[in-house]
Amino acid sequence: MAQGLDLTHLDTWIRRHVPEFQGPLTAEKFSGGQSNPTFKLTAGDRQYVLRRKPQGTLLASAHAVDREFKVLSALSSTNVPVPVPVALCEDETIIGSMFYVMEYLEGRIFWDPALPEVNDADRGEIYDQMNQVLADMHNVDIHAVGLSDYGKPGNYFERQIGRWTKQYRAAETTRIPAMEKLIEWLPNHMPEDDGRVSLVHGDYRLDNMIFHPTEPKIIGVLDWELSTLGHPLADLAYQLMAWQFPRESGINGLAGLDRADLNIPDDERYIRRYCERTGTAGIDDWNFYMAFCFFRLASITQGIRKRALIGTASSPEAEAKAAMVEPLSAMGAAYTE
């Protein structure tokens, strides 16, 4: 048993399903992350990554590692950089929950959007890379890569608001007035459905990307648990939402920083470049998209709070993240004014 992972049964399964895996099997759990526990597997000179569903009582439709495996498989044939998926195990008797194994990528993960580790030139390139990969993802032909059934087409925001309201109610621990305001406001201010449907990541942010060890280049986009077919502006707004946080908020943002001095694009420039790359004429109703993203993240974070209370959260930082529900909902509610 290695940090909650039964290596005896896993060793037998992995040698049947993962090519060229030889030598004693060891596992090391990655720190961070609130969704699916993730481990680095090593046997001889081979390294892979295993992602599993948490054990215990889970919210409906959460922790869908089989969906992650499907989208990684589909994107492996595109110019969207992802780790190559290797094998999926739906037999929960092997380690106690469903899991999959994928390629291990050696590179850098940045946790602070101010990117203090790199120089000005690389900082600008990193932001441009994030913009390019986001546009490439939204430009993927979902039918050509076999993802036409990956989600329901149309009415994305209506369905998402319904889903995350339901998830929030299932995980609710106390009444939060700002969340109540968002739950009431969002359905009444949805833009008319324009018919745009693309693959959306659902959690597109800096620390869900692996960068080349020395170059400002994304080599893998991670954590596809929340991906589906939906409206691309949900991803764009979600990424920009994270930059609105003050530095001391507990979620690193860019508020109060001189972006020009850091060679980081402002929101308008980033949006404009994305629109150029996706052929989008312009964006109306931006406040709605931002309010929606704050609401959705607050609902996700409330799920973390609930899991922390019942003891199934996968990270020791779960309780600290759970404290963000009220600030997130308050920032979202500000966009409704």
Buried (B, 14 or more C-beta within 10 A) or exposed (E): EBEBBEBEBBBEBBBEEBEEBEEEBEBEBBEEBBBBBBBBBBBEEBBBBBBBBBBEEBEEEBBBBBBBBBBBBBBBEBEBBBBBBBBBBEEEEBBBBBBBBBBBBEBBBBEEBBBEEBEEEBBBBBBBBBBBBBBBBBBBEBEEBEBEEBBEEEEBBEBBBEBBBBBBEBBBEEEBEBBEBBBEBBEEBBBEEEEBBBBBBBBBBBBBBBBBEEBBBBBBBBBBBBBBBBBBBBBBBBBBBBBBBBBEBBBBBBEEBEBEEBBBBEBEBBBBBBBEBBEBEEBEBBBBBBBBBBBBBBBBBBBBBBBBBEEBBBBEBBEEBBEBBBBBBBBBBBBBE
